[in-house]
């Protein structure tokens, strides 16, 4: 029974050369690319990218519209809160109301 023989330098060089030739033969045996098929694939990829860009733009627009709607709703809520808050009376109005209450009290006592 023959034992394992360590490959020498020449054996390794020959194996590498055979592997290189095999890879080149495989590459040469491939059929050439069909230009129409390549053009079709490129067009399909461009259409896919255009659809993705359109979707991205639409999403950005929707987000911007949602943000503007939220800002508008906040503004309207603030305006409604301001309108619902009782009006601050000026010093003259406060004095007039106080005087009216005083006069009403005096009239009730008479």
Secondary structure, 3 states (H helix, E strand, C coil): CCCCCCCCHHHHHHHHHHHHHHHHHHHHHCCCCCHHHHHHHHHHHHHHHHHHHHHHHHHHHHHHHHHHHHHHHHHHHHHHHHHHCCCCCCHHHHHHHHHHHHHHHHHHHC
